[in-house]
Amino acid sequence: MNKKIIFLVSLAVLAGVLFWAFQSGFFTKKIETTVEPTGIILFYGDGCPHCALLDEWITDNGVEEKVDFTKLEVYNNQANQNLLVEKATICKIATDSIGVPFLWTGTECLVGDEPIEQFFQQIINLNTNITTNDANR
């Protein structure tokens, strides 16, 4: 009888631990990358309304097919947050003034959906002009 009780209690504890692990996301947490991306980096936050507007604009204009850039989520990823602070520091942006969406162009910082849209639009127009000029040669 004692063995049965010990077995059932152990089974219940194991079930509780597994339940907690799945509920807390223990098995599904994203692995934070230590590889630093290069080039253009778009920092965004899950649930950020301006980020959502920018993402919709990027999708509607096919920016990801026309411009090579990396998207990094910062609300849930400490490594990405640290990289964002690093890039903002290069641009002399105070840590209490950093917000998303935030774009690192490779040399400068842009904050907000509208300036980032303008940046991407300029690149798309430049690439379109280069392609058109090459086709006319």
TIMILO-529636 format. One record per residue: chain; x, y, z of N, C-alpha, C in turn; residue number from 1. Coordinates in Angstrom, 3 decimals. Layout:
<'A'; <X; Y; Z>; <X; Y; Z>; <X; Y; Z>; NUM>
...
END
This chain:
<'A'; <0.816; -1.187; 0.000>; <0.000; 0.000; 0.000>; <0.866; 1.259; 0.000>; 1>
<'A'; <1.942; 1.267; 0.801>; <2.817; 2.421; 0.859>; <3.489; 2.687; -0.474>; 2>
<'A'; <3.845; 1.632; -1.191>; <4.482; 1.802; -2.494>; <3.513; 2.455; -3.479>; 3>
<'A'; <2.239; 2.073; -3.396>; <1.228; 2.660; -4.269>; <1.076; 4.155; -3.984>; 4>
<'A'; <1.044; 4.514; -2.723>; <0.893; 5.918; -2.336>; <2.106; 6.719; -2.802>; 5>
<'A'; <3.287; 6.193; -2.562>; <4.507; 6.881; -2.998>; <4.516; 7.037; -4.520>; 6>
<'A'; <4.118; 6.007; -5.230>; <4.063; 6.064; -6.683>; <3.065; 7.125; -7.158>; 7>
<'A'; <1.862; 7.134; -6.564>; <0.835; 8.092; -6.962>; <1.235; 9.534; -6.636>; 8>
<'A'; <1.849; 9.739; -5.476>; <2.311; 11.078; -5.102>; <3.415; 11.524; -6.062>; 9>
<'A'; <4.338; 10.631; -6.356>; <5.416; 10.953; -7.301>; <4.851; 11.283; -8.672>; 10>
<'A'; <3.886; 10.521; -9.107>; <3.252; 10.752; -10.399>; <2.540; 12.103; -10.413>; 11>
<'A'; <1.866; 12.430; -9.325>; <1.167; 13.712; -9.229>; <2.152; 14.877; -9.245>; 12>
<'A'; <3.258; 14.738; -8.533>; <4.287; 15.787; -8.517>; <4.878; 15.954; -9.912>; 13>
<'A'; <5.186; 14.857; -10.567>; <5.728; 14.917; -11.928>; <4.750; 15.593; -12.877>; 14>
<'A'; <3.475; 15.228; -12.773>; <2.444; 15.843; -13.620>; <2.364; 17.343; -13.344>; 15>
<'A'; <2.445; 17.721; -12.089>; <2.409; 19.143; -11.732>; <3.599; 19.897; -12.291>; 16>
<'A'; <4.783; 19.328; -12.203>; <5.990; 19.966; -12.738>; <5.884; 20.108; -14.253>; 17>
<'A'; <5.444; 19.062; -14.939>; <5.280; 19.130; -16.395>; <4.229; 20.168; -16.779>; 18>
<'A'; <3.121; 20.210; -16.052>; <2.082; 21.199; -16.309>; <2.650; 22.606; -16.164>; 19>
<'A'; <3.375; 22.863; -15.078>; <3.998; 24.171; -14.857>; <4.969; 24.504; -15.983>; 20>
<'A'; <5.779; 23.543; -16.387>; <6.784; 23.791; -17.420>; <6.137; 24.193; -18.742>; 21>
<'A'; <5.074; 23.511; -19.118>; <4.390; 23.854; -20.361>; <3.669; 25.193; -20.239>; 22>
<'A'; <3.034; 25.448; -19.113>; <2.310; 26.703; -18.922>; <3.254; 27.904; -18.894>; 23>
<'A'; <4.421; 27.739; -18.341>; <5.364; 28.857; -18.231>; <6.171; 29.062; -19.494>; 24>
<'A'; <6.038; 28.149; -20.453>; <6.799; 28.273; -21.694>; <8.226; 27.778; -21.563>; 25>
<'A'; <8.498; 27.017; -20.523>; <9.848; 26.520; -20.268>; <10.416; 25.774; -21.472>; 26>
<'A'; <9.586; 24.989; -22.152>; <10.050; 24.198; -23.278>; <9.998; 24.945; -24.597>; 27>
<'A'; <9.329; 26.095; -24.630>; <9.141; 26.811; -25.894>; <9.805; 28.174; -25.923>; 28>
<'A'; <10.573; 28.520; -24.916>; <11.232; 29.824; -24.910>; <12.192; 29.926; -26.086>; 29>
<'A'; <12.225; 31.140; -26.665>; <13.122; 31.393; -27.781>; <14.558; 31.449; -27.279>; 30>
<'A'; <15.430; 30.867; -28.032>; <16.851; 30.921; -27.703>; <17.382; 32.252; -28.205>; 31>
<'A'; <17.997; 33.019; -27.319>; <18.525; 34.310; -27.708>; <19.813; 34.118; -28.490>; 32>
<'A'; <19.893; 34.847; -29.588>; <21.050; 34.722; -30.452>; <22.206; 35.562; -29.927>; 33>
<'A'; <23.407; 35.066; -30.102>; <24.585; 35.839; -29.751>; <25.302; 36.308; -31.004>; 34>
<'A'; <24.783; 35.945; -32.175>; <25.365; 36.389; -33.432>; <24.808; 37.774; -33.736>; 35>
<'A'; <25.700; 38.745; -33.868>; <25.244; 40.107; -34.124>; <24.996; 40.300; -35.610>; 36>
<'A'; <23.766; 40.729; -35.949>; <23.473; 40.986; -37.360>; <24.232; 42.214; -37.849>; 37>
<'A'; <24.457; 42.271; -39.135>; <25.125; 43.417; -39.735>; <24.184; 44.063; -40.740>; 38>
<'A'; <24.511; 45.262; -41.167>; <23.685; 45.959; -42.142>; <22.521; 46.664; -41.471>; 39>
<'A'; <21.421; 46.752; -42.198>; <20.228; 47.438; -41.720>; <19.497; 46.537; -40.723>; 40>
<'A'; <19.163; 47.115; -39.560>; <18.464; 46.359; -38.520>; <17.225; 47.141; -38.105>; 41>
<'A'; <16.078; 46.483; -38.164>; <14.827; 47.075; -37.685>; <14.485; 46.453; -36.332>; 42>
<'A'; <14.491; 47.278; -35.297>; <14.120; 46.836; -33.957>; <12.637; 47.148; -33.751>; 43>
<'A'; <11.896; 46.180; -33.226>; <10.467; 46.358; -32.986>; <10.084; 45.653; -31.695>; 44>
<'A'; <8.870; 45.946; -31.235>; <8.364; 45.295; -30.031>; <7.017; 44.654; -30.301>; 45>
<'A'; <6.836; 43.433; -29.806>; <5.534; 42.761; -29.916>; <4.493; 43.595; -29.172>; 46>
<'A'; <3.414; 43.953; -29.860>; <2.353; 44.737; -29.244>; <2.519; 46.238; -29.407>; 47>
<'A'; <3.598; 46.682; -29.996>; <3.832; 48.109; -30.228>; <2.960; 48.569; -31.403>; 48>
<'A'; <2.065; 49.554; -31.196>; <1.157; 49.963; -32.277>; <1.875; 50.602; -33.466>; 49>
<'A'; <2.892; 51.399; -33.219>; <3.630; 52.010; -34.329>; <4.422; 50.960; -35.109>; 50>
<'A'; <4.898; 49.948; -34.397>; <5.600; 48.843; -35.054>; <4.638; 48.082; -35.961>; 51>
<'A'; <3.404; 47.897; -35.491>; <2.399; 47.196; -36.290>; <2.065; 47.986; -37.554>; 52>
<'A'; <1.952; 49.303; -37.439>; <1.696; 50.142; -38.615>; <2.840; 50.031; -39.613>; 53>
<'A'; <4.065; 50.084; -39.099>; <5.228; 49.976; -39.968>; <5.280; 48.604; -40.624>; 54>
<'A'; <4.996; 47.561; -39.876>; <5.013; 46.210; -40.424>; <3.985; 46.064; -41.545>; 55>
<'A'; <2.822; 46.659; -41.348>; <1.778; 46.624; -42.385>; <2.268; 47.351; -43.643>; 56>
<'A'; <2.908; 48.509; -43.459>; <3.438; 49.275; -44.595>; <4.524; 48.470; -45.311>; 57>
<'A'; <5.399; 47.831; -44.558>; <6.472; 47.017; -45.141>; <5.875; 45.893; -45.972>; 58>
<'A'; <4.850; 45.230; -45.440>; <4.193; 44.147; -46.166>; <3.500; 44.667; -47.419>; 59>
<'A'; <2.724; 45.751; -47.284>; <1.981; 46.306; -48.413>; <2.889; 46.768; -49.546>; 60>
<'A'; <4.101; 47.194; -49.215>; <5.029; 47.714; -50.218>; <6.111; 46.717; -50.626>; 61>
<'A'; <6.025; 45.495; -50.130>; <6.980; 44.451; -50.502>; <8.420; 44.787; -50.166>; 62>
<'A'; <8.610; 45.507; -49.072>; <9.949; 45.979; -48.710>; <10.897; 44.813; -48.455>; 63>
<'A'; <10.423; 43.758; -47.799>; <11.318; 42.634; -47.469>; <11.838; 41.931; -48.711>; 64>
<'A'; <11.117; 42.020; -49.815>; <11.581; 41.420; -51.072>; <12.563; 42.341; -51.807>; 65>
<'A'; <12.558; 43.635; -51.459>; <13.359; 44.625; -52.189>; <14.572; 45.122; -51.427>; 66>
<'A'; <14.550; 44.991; -50.101>; <15.621; 45.521; -49.260>; <16.066; 44.429; -48.291>; 67>
<'A'; <17.371; 44.251; -48.173>; <17.932; 43.266; -47.249>; <18.094; 43.910; -45.872>; 68>
<'A'; <17.325; 43.438; -44.891>; <17.445; 43.935; -43.532>; <17.024; 42.854; -42.551>; 69>
<'A'; <17.430; 43.054; -41.299>; <17.127; 42.104; -40.228>; <16.115; 42.729; -39.282>; 70>
<'A'; <15.118; 41.948; -38.875>; <14.136; 42.400; -37.895>; <14.436; 41.735; -36.560>; 71>
<'A'; <14.522; 42.543; -35.497>; <14.800; 42.013; -34.165>; <13.767; 42.515; -33.166>; 72>
<'A'; <13.111; 41.588; -32.462>; <12.128; 41.915; -31.441>; <12.858; 42.196; -30.127>; 73>
<'A'; <12.499; 43.307; -29.457>; <13.251; 43.718; -28.275>; <12.496; 43.593; -26.955>; 74>
<'A'; <11.173; 43.479; -26.969>; <10.439; 43.401; -25.709>; <10.702; 42.090; -24.980>; 75>
<'A'; <10.939; 41.020; -25.724>; <11.081; 39.687; -25.136>; <12.466; 39.085; -25.314>; 76>
<'A'; <13.429; 39.870; -25.748>; <14.747; 39.321; -26.031>; <15.820; 40.281; -25.504>; 77>
<'A'; <16.468; 39.902; -24.427>; <17.462; 40.763; -23.777>; <18.659; 41.041; -24.680>; 78>
<'A'; <19.102; 40.062; -25.447>; <20.239; 40.272; -26.342>; <19.901; 41.337; -27.389>; 79>
<'A'; <18.680; 41.296; -27.920>; <18.252; 42.299; -28.896>; <18.129; 43.679; -28.242>; 80>
<'A'; <17.641; 43.713; -26.997>; <17.563; 44.982; -26.263>; <18.956; 45.586; -26.104>; 81>
<'A'; <19.913; 44.754; -25.747>; <21.282; 45.236; -25.570>; <21.859; 45.787; -26.869>; 82>
<'A'; <21.576; 45.112; -27.977>; <22.056; 45.583; -29.276>; <21.399; 46.908; -29.645>; 83>
<'A'; <20.112; 47.048; -29.353>; <19.404; 48.304; -29.605>; <20.052; 49.442; -28.825>; 84>
<'A'; <20.329; 49.228; -27.555>; <20.970; 50.254; -26.728>; <22.348; 50.604; -27.295>; 85>
<'A'; <23.074; 49.595; -27.747>; <24.395; 49.823; -28.337>; <24.296; 50.739; -29.555>; 86>
<'A'; <23.354; 50.459; -30.446>; <23.191; 51.268; -31.659>; <22.708; 52.670; -31.306>; 87>
<'A'; <21.781; 52.784; -30.351>; <21.287; 54.102; -29.943>; <22.409; 54.932; -29.321>; 88>
<'A'; <23.286; 54.284; -28.584>; <24.416; 54.978; -27.974>; <25.344; 55.540; -29.042>; 89>
<'A'; <25.558; 54.797; -30.114>; <26.381; 55.288; -31.229>; <25.794; 56.585; -31.781>; 90>
<'A'; <24.468; 56.664; -31.815>; <23.778; 57.851; -32.337>; <23.550; 58.906; -31.256>; 91>
<'A'; <24.120; 58.682; -30.090>; <24.012; 59.603; -28.961>; <22.557; 59.829; -28.518>; 92>
<'A'; <21.771; 58.758; -28.575>; <20.398; 58.791; -28.082>; <20.421; 58.280; -26.642>; 93>
<'A'; <19.879; 59.074; -25.723>; <19.856; 58.694; -24.310>; <19.007; 57.435; -24.132>; 94>
<'A'; <19.422; 56.574; -23.227>; <18.719; 55.306; -23.031>; <17.261; 55.514; -22.635>; 95>
<'A'; <16.943; 56.619; -21.959>; <15.548; 56.861; -21.585>; <14.733; 57.450; -22.744>; 96>
<'A'; <15.366; 57.690; -23.882>; <14.672; 58.219; -25.064>; <14.564; 57.198; -26.190>; 97>
<'A'; <15.046; 55.988; -25.950>; <15.004; 54.953; -26.988>; <13.590; 54.415; -27.092>; 98>
<'A'; <13.105; 54.284; -28.308>; <11.794; 53.710; -28.537>; <11.797; 52.874; -29.796>; 99>
<'A'; <10.721; 52.164; -30.018>; <10.562; 51.370; -31.231>; <9.309; 51.844; -31.949>; 100>
<'A'; <9.259; 51.714; -33.257>; <10.262; 51.099; -34.112>; <11.522; 51.955; -34.197>; 101>
<'A'; <12.638; 51.264; -34.325>; <13.962; 51.884; -34.351>; <14.742; 51.211; -35.471>; 102>
<'A'; <15.319; 52.008; -36.349>; <16.075; 51.449; -37.468>; <17.525; 51.875; -37.387>; 103>
<'A'; <18.405; 50.900; -37.441>; <19.847; 51.142; -37.569>; <20.160; 50.949; -39.050>; 104>
<'A'; <20.585; 52.001; -39.733>; <20.837; 51.937; -41.170>; <22.202; 51.368; -41.491>; 105>
<'A'; <23.004; 51.197; -40.488>; <24.391; 50.795; -40.664>; <25.320; 51.940; -40.307>; 106>
<'A'; <24.757; 53.172; -40.338>; <25.538; 54.361; -39.981>; <24.750; 55.351; -39.134>; 107>
<'A'; <23.416; 55.275; -39.200>; <22.600; 56.222; -38.445>; <21.358; 55.540; -37.877>; 108>
<'A'; <20.689; 56.266; -36.974>; <19.497; 55.749; -36.313>; <18.272; 56.537; -36.751>; 109>
<'A'; <17.176; 55.826; -36.958>; <15.886; 56.443; -37.247>; <14.877; 55.873; -36.260>; 110>
<'A'; <14.045; 56.748; -35.693>; <13.060; 56.319; -34.718>; <11.678; 56.760; -35.193>; 111>
<'A'; <10.735; 55.829; -35.176>; <9.362; 56.131; -35.563>; <9.019; 55.545; -36.916>; 112>
<'A'; <7.736; 55.249; -37.109>; <7.321; 54.589; -38.342>; <7.512; 55.463; -39.574>; 113>
<'A'; <7.199; 56.756; -39.502>; <7.287; 57.602; -40.693>; <8.717; 57.789; -41.207>; 114>
<'A'; <9.688; 58.148; -40.356>; <11.060; 58.272; -40.873>; <11.598; 56.956; -41.444>; 115>
<'A'; <11.203; 55.840; -40.848>; <11.666; 54.537; -41.335>; <11.019; 54.224; -42.681>; 116>
<'A'; <9.723; 54.533; -42.835>; <9.058; 54.356; -44.130>; <9.753; 55.188; -45.204>; 117>
<'A'; <10.084; 56.437; -44.879>; <10.767; 57.313; -45.844>; <12.116; 56.737; -46.242>; 118>
<'A'; <12.852; 56.218; -45.275>; <14.155; 55.605; -45.563>; <14.004; 54.443; -46.529>; 119>
<'A'; <13.083; 53.521; -46.227>; <12.878; 52.364; -47.098>; <12.384; 52.795; -48.475>; 120>
<'A'; <11.512; 53.806; -48.526>; <11.000; 54.282; -49.814>; <12.140; 54.828; -50.666>; 121>
<'A'; <13.070; 55.543; -50.057>; <14.227; 56.060; -50.796>; <15.071; 54.918; -51.355>; 122>
<'A'; <15.288; 53.886; -50.570>; <16.070; 52.741; -51.040>; <15.345; 52.037; -52.184>; 123>
<'A'; <14.041; 51.834; -52.019>; <13.263; 51.166; -53.073>; <13.321; 51.978; -54.360>; 124>
<'A'; <13.153; 53.296; -54.257>; <13.217; 54.157; -55.446>; <14.602; 54.118; -56.076>; 125>
<'A'; <15.642; 54.126; -55.252>; <17.010; 54.058; -55.754>; <17.241; 52.737; -56.472>; 126>
<'A'; <16.820; 51.637; -55.865>; <16.984; 50.323; -56.495>; <16.186; 50.216; -57.782>; 127>
<'A'; <14.985; 50.803; -57.815>; <14.156; 50.788; -59.021>; <14.832; 51.577; -60.126>; 128>
<'A'; <15.405; 52.740; -59.785>; <16.090; 53.554; -60.779>; <17.324; 52.855; -61.325>; 129>
<'A'; <18.067; 52.180; -60.464>; <19.261; 51.450; -60.915>; <18.852; 50.323; -61.850>; 130>
<'A'; <17.814; 49.574; -61.486>; <17.340; 48.464; -62.320>; <16.843; 48.982; -63.659>; 131>
<'A'; <16.096; 50.084; -63.655>; <15.566; 50.666; -64.877>; <16.705; 51.168; -65.762>; 132>
<'A'; <17.684; 51.832; -65.182>; <18.834; 52.324; -65.952>; <19.637; 51.178; -66.547>; 133>
<'A'; <19.812; 50.094; -65.784>; <20.533; 48.927; -66.304>; <19.798; 48.297; -67.483>; 134>
<'A'; <18.480; 48.276; -67.411>; <17.674; 47.683; -68.483>; <17.714; 48.537; -69.737>; 135>
<'A'; <17.921; 49.851; -69.578>; <17.946; 50.757; -70.735>; <19.301; 50.774; -71.424>; 136>
<'A'; <20.286; 50.140; -70.872>; <21.647; 50.173; -71.475>; <21.764; 49.176; -72.581>; 137>
END
